[in-house]
Amino acid sequence: MTDDELIWRISGGSGDGIASTSQNFAKALMRSGLNVFTHRHYPSRIRGGHTYTEVRASSDPVNSRGDGYNFLLALGDSFARNPQEEAVYGNEEIKPLSENLDELREGGVIVYDEGLLDASEIPDFEERAEENDWHVYPLDLRGLARDMGREVMRNTAGVGATCALTGMDLNHVEDLMRDAMPEKILEPNIEILETAYDQVSEEYDVDAPDVSVPTGEHDETQLLMSGSDAISYGAIDEGCRFIAGYPMTPWTEVFTIMTQNLPSLGGISEQVEDEIAAAALAVGASHAGVKAMSGSSGGGFALMSEPLGLAEMTETPVVLVEAMRAGPSTGMPTKPEQSDLEHVLYTSQGDSQRVVLAPGTVEEAYEQSRIAFRLAYEYQIPSILLYDQKLGGEMTNVPKSHFDREPNPTLGKTLTEDALADEPHSPDGKFHRFQHDVEDGVSPRSIPGQKGGRFLATGNEHSPTGHIEESPDNRVAQIDRRTQKLEAIRADLDQEDTGSYVGPDDAQYGILTFGSQQGTVEEAVGRLNDAGISVKSYGVSDMLPFPTEQVEAFVESVDEVLVVEMTASGQFRGLVQKNLGRYGEKLSSLLKYNGNPFEPAEIVDGFEAAIIEGDGDASGHQTTFVPAAGD
Amino acid sequence: MSTFSAIGEEREIDRDEYTPGVEPQPTWCPGCGDFSVLKALKQALPEVGRSPEETLLCTGIGCSGKLNSYLDTYGFHTIHGRSLPVARAAKLANPDLEVIAAGGDGDGYGIGGNHFLHTARENHDMTYIVFNNEIFGLTKGQTSPTSPKGHKSKTQPHGSAKEPLKPLSLSLNAGASYVARTAAVNPNQAKEIIIEAIEHDGFAHVDFLTQCPTWNKDARQYVPYIDVNESDDYDFDKTDRVEAAEMMRQTEESLYEGEVLTGRYYVDEDRPSYGSEKQTIGEMPEEPLAERYWDDDYEWERSHDEFLDKHA
């Protein structure tokens, strides 16, 4: 935790513009030279309900949400239901204020819209404020917005108040409003912003802010980007021009970004009847020679099991993305979890022949989206990019130069008609698309419409021409060849370790994690080392084929390893043990599955309680410790 | 040499080109109606001038799925019920291909029913042949979506309590722009209908009655059949939705009363295919997307140049 950071939380109801306001504010902070990171919390509801977004800003790099936050802008929930405490959902009207108090740090600031929120309805509000040294600013944001424009512009008034109270210059906010807002609403918004700023500055002593905005400087152009943006841009830069899908939270983000961008690139997006069709369309388009993708979240991905297996058996390159949310079944649609790991690794009948990558950060999401496509097409295998609601929706600044790379539209081992003529064919002219003995197990392919390339793709076991064939020798040769591709892919991936390592090489302890918890784990590792505990972390991205050698070396090098993941059953620890085949006595788990991602302090405290003090769960956190085998 | 030189090549095509060397003799039971679909396709394809290597035949699972083994074209023997989504994506990726999908009544009207509805609704430019034998053949004789009410089988020991599905009416209502029924016992009509279906610019659905002599012995052999377009007993305009719907209703009811009616039921030549609709709204390129990956001069766009400034 850096002392010099602003963690600003804006709360309200769904439909109140929390997401867009926070995004603009985050961008303003980024433009002012700060590093930013956002964390969002929202219900599965179109209008109303407890929603917030946190924007963390610091001059130091930030790759995680913080521990709690220090500035609350509580707007009213315009769609709150039933203001009765006895109602199932409680008094929703006060929730933007009441639900956010537990995590507000000591000395923090509260700005709330007294036009909509009545603090006297919150039990012990004043006492709590006093105990925690909170600085409370009740402002009639709604009234101000109504007088100068429209009520919905109260977000802007809140941002103006935030700037006044944190010592933040209005320039960047105004620039952004000019970029984003149509003329008609721009002027009243600017006026509201400035008025709120001036009123707060006059009414209160803002020269020594309770919480101030840090200052920083970037030495190159930064972009504010989410994991979903990064995945989409990675796909586009690999020449993906076809996507098929069906809406489902949180995968819909990637589907939407691709769908909005593809027409300008002469690409095709198809919203179809269900996820079976979506994945089957991606397979069909790829078979016809186009780089294609599909994706979904847990339940929708379950429907893709069959086309996924078809892609494996017919060796049709395809990329699927899976945006995890809390399960089982419909679970908690807008809350993150990592519990689809085993689902994605093993779903579909027979022995899995697929690639599964789980990026840990927004930058890695771009990187690994590209790797997923490259591997899918070079090795003729489905690649799955596994991420979650957290990584998909969190926004952070990434240098623009990160994306300044060459496109890679190549189809992999695909033959021209000239080259096809030299390949083996049956006497009747059928091309041997699935040859037994080929380098890395990859048999070059033809595309329908090519002369001399005709073959049969089938989900049945097949001969070199694709003809259905069940003889034992052919079966063994084909399955061995397809499996061999995974060994080749492992060797390919080993050329550049995509794992993320933090902490001293010779550390006494280790933390293993995968996917989106990586940034939070790394912040915790920094704090543990600052506190004199020698620990290092390894964020693993390759789920299949698994980097067994690297993980084994990591585990071997330390006394004990804590495996951190957002599952209830320790799926990632299970995967590690399955691949390593030993070290069960060295691996314990820290799990969280309450619908909210880890905060760094939960990992710090969990690690200290479990490993250093050896007495299990850390108090005060909703995390679970599972000891190592034999303990 | 262009990328896909099999496409649009001007030459005489011999029907023997569609006979594979590996398994020239189909394994369907003697007397099976499926032979007639194969024969009709082998006759129709040379006549419409589409060669094996510019044709993509996508099948589902079942006896009908074996069509891919006996008709030598580019083929994709997909999974049960999923031939249509695979096929229509291939057509979008490369509209120059001749795309034909085929499957059984269980495949197309049962497990793949959702895809059937939506592919018809979208009016993709392709041909869909359903081998309708009113039974599950390959799994040995279970009741299917088109089996008559009261049909007894190992999975319906007391006789099916369900009314059969009405494929022609369903197709029309879903949005198919060409709907026909033919029968295995009527090879000339079958060939003509398949030719029309392939040439039709839109979703052409052919319900092909294929008798199953092994598992549906009780069923008719679909003889005698009546061509509703030629018989004097029937008079309707196949370009009129209302008249077509009524003719379909009669046909679907009379099948279970022992009268086999066949022919073209609905033809809409005016409705644009899905691909051209999509091109009209700017969501599909004019040039086949599949060609672009072989164009050495194409400047592939980068996100860096196209989309990143809005994030700054």
Interface residues (C-beta under 8 A of the other chain):
Chain A: T221 Q222 L223 L224 M225 D229 S232 Y233 I236 D237 G239 R241 F242 A244 N261 L262 P263 S264 L265 G266 G267 I268 S269 E270 V272 E273 D274 I276 A277 A278 A280 L281 A282 V283 G284 A285 H287 A288 G289 V290 K291 A292 E306 P307 G309 L310 T314 K400 F403 D404 R405 E406 P407 P409 T410 L411 T416 E417 D418 S426 P427 D428 G429 K430 I447 P448 G449 Q450 K451 G452 G453 R454 F455 L456 A457 T458 G459 N460 S463 T465 G466 H467 I468
Chain B: M1 T3 F4 S5 A6 I7 E9 P20 G21 V22 E23 P52 E53 E54 L56 C58 I61 N68 S69 D72 T73 Y74 G75 F76 H77 T78 I79 R82 L84 P85 V86 A87 R88 A89 A90 K91 L92 A93 N94 D96 L97 N114 H115 L117 H118 K278 G282 E283 M284 P285 E287 L289 A290 R292 Y293 W294 Y298 W300 E301 R302 S303 H304 E306 F307 L308 H311 A312
